[in-house]
Amino acid sequence: MNKEFQTVIGLEVHCELKTETKLWCNCPNRFGESPNSLICPICLGLPGSLPVLNEEAFRLAIKIGLALNCNINSCIFHRKNYFYPDMPKNYQISQYDMPLNTDGFIILPGGKKVGIIRAHLEEDTGKTIHSGSTGRLDVSKEALVDYNRAGVPLVEIVSAPDIESPQQAREYVEELRLILLSIGASDVKMEEGSLRVDANVSVRQPGEPFGTRCEIKNLNSLRSLVKAIDYEIARQSEILSSGEAVIQETRHFNESDGKTHALRSKEEAHDYRYFPDPDLGFFEPDVELVKTLKESLGELPRQKRTKLTKILGADVLTNVNVNLILEYQLDELILKTIGLGADPKITFNRVVNEVMNLYPNINHLSPERFKEIIDLEVSKKITPNQAKTLISQVSQLGREPKEIIQELNLASLDEQALKDIIKKVIKDNQEVWQRFVKGDEKPLKFLVGQVMKATQGRADGQAVTKILIEQKSIA
Amino acid sequence: MNSIEFNSITEAKEALDQKRLSVTELINLFFDLIKETDQNYHCFLELNYDSAIRQAQAIDQDFENKISKPLKGIPIALKDNIVTKGLRTTCGSKILQSWIPPYDATVVKKLKEAGAIVVGKTNMDEFAMGSSTEYSAFGPTKNPLDTSCVPGGSSGGSAAAIAASLSLGALGSDTGGSIRQPAAFCGVVGVKPTYGRVSRFGLVAFASSLDQIGPFARNVNDAALLLDVVSGNDPMDSTSLNVAATNFFKSLNSEVAGLKVGLIKELTDQCDQVVKETIQKLCDLLADYNVVISEISMPSLEYSLPAYYLIAPAEASSNLARFDGVRYGLRIDGSSAKDMMIKTRTEGFGNEVKRRIMLGTYVLSHGYYDAYYLKALKVRTLIKKEFEKAYQNYDLLICPTTPTLPFKLGERMADPVSMYLSDLCTIPSNLAGHPSISVPFGPKVKNFQVGIQVLANELDEQKMFNLAKFIEEADE
């Protein structure tokens, strides 16, 4: 039997929208406030209360649809009925067979095209905090519910089963994150739960129809996503290899043992009794509104990446976390600085090595100031070390590079001045110098350090080394 | 002086304006009568005495205030599924027996702004599911016209309160006839407005696509005035219609000559002989006044009762899911959250509510949705279309409000379907979303009169009120 299995993965990503207020009421949409401080009769589902759609949420959901190349449809809301204590009405207002966004796709940085089946708008639930060790409601003695999150707008993005590996799944979620961030739809923090991922995984022999899938829940980080899918592929492959059948079920990923565990079988699955919510009408996205929103999308990560590659070349970008550059929106700084005439490679290197570490405290580093620093470095008026200091100072203090150079006496020493200082260091450290001259390489580092100290870091370490070796050869 | 002396809101307003008595005195008259007589009827579940008196005194102190308010100092009773801030709201259910809402329904705000004084909350079938008020968890209401009979339902407490002069006006809710049927049984006027005319914000939902709040009153004038006060667009209710404010009260007249009115054959045919005879008398009278009256056949209405009993329970099964003991209302402890929910709902809901939750859950279930719920929605569309067609040829339609006169307490409790049949004539208006009114007419049979239902097209309440006023005047 052929043990080589193909993996088929579809992902359901829930992202909380970055709106001022909740989906159906005027309660603030904020994370981390004290429990049950952001609630009202509507998001608590008190008897008699009714939902009214938040237009800002609707607009953001349309923007997501547009960014994912979806069709934007007239839509309605359905009720998804099931009992759970953190759901105030014991139904979730969601979308079912008439969702807002359908039939889209995204192209991953590696070139893979992943279909988007739908991206629909729905409400989030509250949060249950269970006592007891297992964290499962059925067996814990007590549970506390925080309804601050209840009614927060969510968009559920369902991919087609186009993803072929755990790494590709990761790449997909990373790209989706960047897109959502770039269009300002969500703050996509997995650790705060504003981006949540469920994975549908199955394996099959090449050429065979789809295998039986399992849905994996509780994937709270990209690391968990990869680990859980890895585990699941191995588990299902082993079952199939031994001639048995995979059971369709929902599985829970346990971070501590790195395994997935059966949560409920297909037979135990809820019958959600979807039906159109009679409290809400028919929503037809206005053509003009959609046009305006499309224009407001700006450049998407894929376009930004293409631009960077065009200017810097593909090899410069390999082994660099380009996604992080895009997440921090540093591509703008790079392109603008280069656009002003700065050296592309040095500009990019300074961003990767210095600016990324300073993020987010880089408000004062304008492209103009950044270019000035890069130019100084290129013309060797300052050393790379000094450039680093300068970037940090300018970023945080917001002053002109020239002022800081003067104040900190950062300008590079000319060669004669440096030679004079080196001669003095040799004179002051005769014993060490003699050891170096006699062939002991160890004191070199010490001597360079002494020179750097004497120049207060204004010397270029490489130049100092070079002069010291010259001096040795003529000693 | 006795509250029975005031036959209408108009009369009471006149007495207040002429300073024949103060608002506090007026309100006290009503509370006195309630205390004296409501033990015989059980119209009220909760009285708002302290707050009502405080409000009355405040109005008295400021009575010279020039701002005229349409209901200044007028006592109003509210069905107990209309949410009142700080005043217990039970929906006639054990599961909410101690719930004190933190907010007011939009209609309550509007009433208060109009100067009305809420005297109390009235009895009802649990969650408005029933046609006799016998399904209240707190005991039935009796018909003031004959206490051995039911007042109808589900807004039986509100209808009976008007009939017994325990309030000048009242609000109820009508999902399948719950205002008009008890109005007919108690001999008062009851209105179900166009769907979306009155905000549902703060009405505890039974079947959201059918529910509508409406007034009970002694006469058509008062009913029109009450509707003017409580209607209007509400941004808190997505199904609220965006139409101009109404002034039915001022525009009311009983000119009917030239109107084309259809008598709905299918509904009238199903009524008792005495009911048929009465409406025939009305038809003859209308003809005398140059109303063009003819019989109209609307065959799809035959399916309105079965369609209603699929749609309403389906929505109810979802609307009532929130009563689980977690956040408010009754809680019976259990070994787990699920167990607690099951125990709470088992204990907290009555049998009729459970019957409808089960029915609704079933028809929405996977594999049954298309056969039941979807089909019922199609029937609903068909019925709407049949009404649309009818209104191309008729200004208004009429038929009896109920197939029978009030039945005895307990008579239909053992047979749910016979109970459901008492809403036969009222359900079509709910399915269509159209307004209709019940107005008493004709000779008394024992203590009762027949309720005549006038049905109108969407937003055509003015015509409906005018014909109802004619009927009322003809009855005198």
Interface residues (C-beta under 8 A of the other chain):
Chain A: P41 L44 G45 L46 P47 G48 S49 L50 P51 V52 L53 R79 N81 F83 P85 P88 K89 N90 Y91 L137 D138 V139 A143 V145 D271 R273 Y274 F275 P278 D279 L280 G281
Chain B: N81 I82 V83 T89 C91 L96 W99 P101 P102 Y103 A105 R200 F201 G202 L203 V204 A205 A207 S208 S209 P235 M236 D237 S238 T239 A314 E315 S317 S318 A321 R322 F323 D324 V326 R327 Y328 S336 A337 K338 M341 T361 L364 S365 H366 Y369 Y373
